[in-house]
Amino acid sequence: MSKAACLEQSFNSVVVFAQYECGTGVNISEAGLILTCAHCLGDHPKVGIQRSVIFTSGLICLARATKVDVLRDTALMTIVGAYDSSREFDDSPRIFPSTSLAATPPALKAVLVCTGQPGADDLESSSRRKTDYPIVSISK
């Protein structure tokens, strides 16, 4: 796959949480399995929490947490349905934009592409301030 196609696939598989200060995840299965950080589910993340997510295409879906690991700050969510153009909920199976996980760990010093929402708070600043990052960013 070309670098441009890889970046496009990565960007299209990103979901943004529809909540204050957002948070992002990446869809890793055409059936709708989202990998995200547990803290994106709130102060007390747990299995069963539901969140509305929006793909970069504008598709709005409802996802439910199926696995949560607070210690490692990771969570898996399953898309349980999507909203059509008239905002009617549709829970029939469909194919969602996704990216695949690597079959092997990356080589030492390999270039990694990261897609998602960087933190809104500048943790490297000596004074309290916000960053000016976009909602979805691709970096390496």
Disulfide bonds with the S-S distance in Angstrom:
none
